[in-house]
Amino acid sequence: MKTVQRLAYVALIAVLFVIAGCSSGDAPPKQALQDAMKNMEKLDGYSAKMSLGIDNIELPASEAQNGIDMTTVITGMMKGAKLDIKMVYAKEPKRTDMELNLLLSGTTITIPMIMTDDKLYMKLPALPMLQLPESAAGKFVELDLKALAEQQGAAATTLDAAAQQQLVQELGAVVLKHFDEKTYFKSVKAKDAGIPDEVKADQVIQFKMDESNYKQSVEAIVNEMVPELLTVIASNDSYLQAIQKSKGDVEKMKTDWETDKAAKIDYLNQNVKVNELSVTGAINKDKMLAYQAGKVNVELTDKDTGGTTKVNVHYDMTYGDLNGNPKFLYEVPTDAVKFEDLMKQMQLPLGL
């Protein structure tokens, strides 16, 4: 039952991340949002900047080790942490460049990444705990994803950003279908929504779930939305590849989910408190997503142990160069260190 409970909780939180809050023109909010999501599927390229911040995180206390409560240490490090991401995507050639900047405990860790059709290049930060050899200092590490999968006895896979984008958009459309427009969606003014001045928005829409509409949401999520999401994933080979699951795996997940839905609904109603799940977003005159921002403020209480988990995070994302020709962040390295060579030098198993 614990696994089912966790899955139910994760499914609820996932609602936020598959909804994009945006629309354009004078169309009703929900319809405009659905149209915008379809348009985003057609993008050949774009750039984006995203920021994710942890306002608060609390976890149940764990048993102290050597007089130290590691849960307190970890939550102390995470509270106030911030992740900034720069990204450039191009459908042809299949490539995504990213720069991750993680601010943690007053220290900024930068990780450049390049994802092509079948390879991942990553420049690892020079952290003492990693103990990187000199040969890898300041260089990209190259992972051949197809070769790695074959060595591990798994099906070869690629980083198909276009398929992943299509998956997110289609799942988002399924999610939207199960939320009533009058209850969850409304048009708002850009200045009231805090949309940045540089974002040119024709219409701004807000989706919001909170204590006032949470319980009526639970039945739709458990009975209708999650089963349909799993059906969509199982029906498309590229979606299965994107999440690296077989059709049988997903069908089993669906069968497990269908078991005792009443218990899942009761668990979510009794143990989960939604202070706010919201997305506010904007569409430009070309009916493309230009900006979105969201908040997740939820609490999970384990009635058996009395332990409480609290998560309060926010994010915002600005898109640019929509259907343009954005400049990649890096040059594909010619002197990258092979992943398998690095593992040998560090005397670590290849599967790590």
C-alpha positions, 0 to 999 in steps of 0.5 A: 500500500505504501508504494501505491500511496507514493505513486498517488502522491507523485501523480498529483504533483505531476499535474503541475508540470504537465500543465502549461498556463497560456493562451492567446486572442479572445478564445476561452482560457482552456481552449486557448491553452489547448491550441497553444500546446498544439502549436508548441509541438510544431516548433523547429527550434527555440531558446529558453531560460528557466529558474527553479527555487526551493522556498521551503522543504521539510521531511520527517526526522530520521534516526540520528547517526553519530548524533547527527540527524541527516534529514535536518542537514539535507533539508537545511542545504536544500532550503533556499537552493536555486537552479537556473537553466539556459537551453537551446533546442533544435529539431534538426539537427537533433540537439539540445544544449543546456547550462545548469547553474545550481546555487546550493549553500552559498556555492554555485555549481555549473554543469554544461551539457550537450545532447545530440541524437545518440550522445550526451556530453557533460562537463563535470564540476571540479568538486573535491568529492568527485575526485576527478583525474587530471585528464578530465579537468575542464573537459567534457565527458562523452557518453555513447548512449547506444553503446552503453545501453547495449553493454548493459543488455538494454535496448539502445536509446537516444535522446529524442528531444522532439519525441519528449516534447511531443510526449509532454504536450500530449500528456498536458492535453489529457490533463487539461481535459479533466479540469473544468474551465470555470473552476480552475482557469481564468484570464488575468492581466499581465501586470497583475500576474507579474509577467516580465515587461520584456514578454509580449503577451496577448493573453495571460491565463492562470490555472489554480488548484487549492484547498477550495477545489482540491477534493473535487479534483482527486476523483477525476485524477484517480478515476480518469486522468491517470489511467488515460495518461498511462494509456497514451504512453503505452500506445506510442513506441516513441513515448515508451522509449522516451521514458525507457519503459516497455509497453508491458511495464506501463500496462502493469502500472495501469493495472496496479493503478486500477486496483482499489481506487477508493483507497487511493482517493481516501489516501489523497483526501486524508493525507495530502493538503494542497495549499497551492498548485498554480501555473500562470502563463502567456502566449504571444501574438503568434499563439506561441508560449512565451512565458510561464511561472508556477508554484507548488505548495503541498503537504503530505502527512503519514497518518501511521507515523505522524511524519509530515513532508512539506514542499514549497517551490516555484519556477518560471520559464521564458522562451525566445527564438521561437521557430527561429535559429538560436545559437547553440551554447557550445561547440561539440568537443573534439577532445572529450573524455570517453565515459568508459575511460573515466570510469576506468581511471576512477576505478568505478563500475561502468554502470554508475 
